[in-house]
């Protein structure tokens, strides 16, 4: 299912998680990307909005956390307005509940016991960690935030907390691939010209295909993150309906997956 050998799927508490193997080597770090279905084969929609819309969604989010072994942590949920803003979480913001950060698509923190989360259904979720500084980050990187450089902004915000770009590792979750992501010239015009050779492809019919993973990777390397520290499973969410939700494929009916990263003391 996952083509890159640095990724693995784990099942716990009836829930499946995609995890990046290099991140599993860091002590006291918890991370995971949820998948479309649970162990029983039911859709595992974790919510389209920043706060849980229904009791069922809230219950599934609790199952997601429990499967990762998390309890009593502060859950930071971003409004995800498809912009470039990255928030810094510097102090406790609550416990055992979801805390909304308005206007942001990214967040960083050095606080222990604080979980950063991202919701996706084709956009890329980026999880960041500096194992020396103990700083984590998360970013929602659809085409708008990705084109505006949210990946690099997250690195900069992490550096403000003592992280060093050369030490940061980044797990880029599954996203819609260039095989399925046709875009117009208005999108291409927002992407830095230097990034286009890597991130933009021409389709057989002369259309443009956007590679979200490659675009985010370009920004990360530009920000000083070593290419060897950037990991992606190489899966297209739109191509795999049995594994991933996809807005591109399902439209407004698409559920949402969740990516999470947290650090314990």
N, C-alpha and C positions, 0 to 999 in steps of 0.2 A: 504493500500500500504506500509506504513512504520510501522514496527512492534513495535518499541520502542516508548512508549508514550512521550518521551522527544524530539520527532521530529515532525515537521509539514510541510505541503506543502502549500505555499501561492502563489496566482496568482496576479500579478500586471502588468499593461501596456502590457497585452497580453503575459506575460512570467511567467512560473512557477519556483518557487524556493523551494528547500528543506532547512529548517532552523532548528537549534538546539534550543529548547525552553529555556534551561538555558542561552544561549547567548543572547536571546531576553530580558532578565532581566537586562542586563548591559546598563546603559544609554550611549548614544553617541557612541555606537558600531554598526557597520553595517556588516552583513555577509550574505552569501547565497551560495548554491550549485545549479547550473543550472541543468535542466533535459533535456531529449532528444527532447521533442516536445514542441512547443509553444501552445498558446491557440487555434490557428486555426488547430492544428494537424500536422503542418509542422515540419520537422527536424530542430532543433535549434543548428546547428553545430557552435561552437565558435572558431574553428581553430585548425589545427594540429601543427602549428608552433608558435614561440614566437610572431611574428608579423602577423597581419591579411593578409592572402594570397590574398583575393579578396575584392572588394567593398561590396559584400553581407555579407561576414564574418565580416567586419568592422562595417557594419550597425547593424548586430545582436549583436555585442559586445556593441554598444551604447545603444541598447534596453535593454540589460542585466543590464547595469549600471543605466539607467533611471528607470527601474523597482525597483531598490533598493534605488532610490531617490538620486543618486550620480551625481554630476555635478561639473566640475572644480577641480577635484581631480587629484593627481598624480597617475598614474596606473603603478605599477611595475610588469613587466612580466619577468619570469625567462626562461633562455634558456632550462632548463630541459634536462641535458645530462645523466641522470640516475646515478648521482654520489652523494657523501655525502656532497658537499660544501654548506654552509649556509652563505649568504651575510648579512652584517649589513648596513641598509640604515640610515645614520646619518643626512643627510641634504636634503633640497629640490632638487629634480632631474628633475624638469620640471612641467608643469601644463597642464591639459586637453589633454594629449597625453600618448601613451604607451611608457614606458622607459624599454629597454631591459637590464637585468643583465646577462652578459655572464657567462657560466661555472658553474652556480648555480642551485640547485634544491630546495633550501630553502632560506628564507629571514626573517629578523626581523627588527622592527623599533619602535621607540618611537615618531616618527613624526606624528603630526595630519594632516589629509587631505591626507594621503598617503594610497593607496589601494594596498594590496599584492594579487596576483592572481596565481592560479595553474590550469593547463589544464590536464584532465584525460579521460581515456576510459578503465578502469579496475584498474589502479593504485589508491592507496588511496591518497586523498588530506587531509592534516591535517591543521586545523586552531587553533591558540593558542591565549590566552589572559590572561594577569595579570591585574585585575581591579584596583589594588592599584598603581602599577607602570605605568599603561597605556601603556604597551608594548604589541605589537601584533607580531604574527609570522605566517608563512605558509610554508608548506613543501610538496613536491611531493615525495611520498613514495611507488614506485613500489618495486619489490623484491630487486634490487641492492641497492638503497639508504636505504631501510628498513633494509636489512641485515647488512649494514655498520653503522647503528645507527643514521640515519639522524634525527629521532625524538628526541633522546637525545642531539644531536648536536644543534638542534634548541633551546632546553631548556637552554643549556649552553650559547648560543649567547644571548638569552633573559636576562639571569642573568647578562651578561656583561653590560646591559643597566639598571640594577636595579631591574629586576624581581626576584621573589622568586619561586622556583619549587613548593612549597606547596600551592601557591596561583594560579598557572596556571591552566586554564581550557582548554581542548582540544576537538574539534569536529572532529571526524574522518569520512570523507564522505564515501559514498557507494563505494565498491571495489569488485573485483572478489573474490568469496568465495571459501573455500576448496572443496565445492561440484563440482566446475568446474575448479579448478586450479591445474592441474597435473604438477609436476616438476620432474627434474632428480636429480641424486646424485650430479651433479656439483653445483646445486643451494643449496641443503641441506648442502653441505660442506662449504658454505659461511655464514651460519647462526650459531650464537654462540650456542655451545652445551647446555648451560643452558636454552636457549630459545626454543629448539626443542620440549620438552614435551608439551608446550602450542601452538606452532605455526605450528608444522608438524604432519600430520596424515597419517596413512597407509591406502591406498585404498583396496578394496576387492580383487583386482588383484595383490596386492603387490606393487602398485605404491605409490608415495609420493604425498600428497595433502598439499598445503601451505595455511595457514590462515594469510593473510596480516594484517588484523586488530589486531589479537592476537600478531603478531610479533611486530608491532608498539606499542601496549599497553605494552608489556614486556619492551621495551626500555624506554618508558615514566615512568613507575613505577620505573625502575632502576635509572632513572635520578631524582627521588624525587617527581614526580607528583602523587598525591593521586589517587587511582583507582576510587574513587567516582567522580573525576573531569574529567573523560574520557568518552566521549559519542560517540556511534556509532549506526546507525539505523538498523544494522543487515541485510542489503539488499545486495544480490549478483548481480552485474551489468550484468554478463553473463546470469543470469536466467531470467532477466526482459527486453526483447527487446522493449517492449512498453514504457518503462520508461527511460532506460539508454543506452548510446552507450557502446559497448564492443569490444575492439580489439581482445580479445580471440575468440569472436563469429563471428565478421565481418572482421577481418584482416585489410588490408590496406584501406578498404573502410570506416572504422569506423570514425565517427565524434568525436569531443571532447566536453566535458562539462567543465565548469569553476567554480572554487571555489574562493571566494573573501572575504577578511576581511579588514576593515578600521575603523579608529577612528576619531571622530570629537572633537574639543575643546569646 
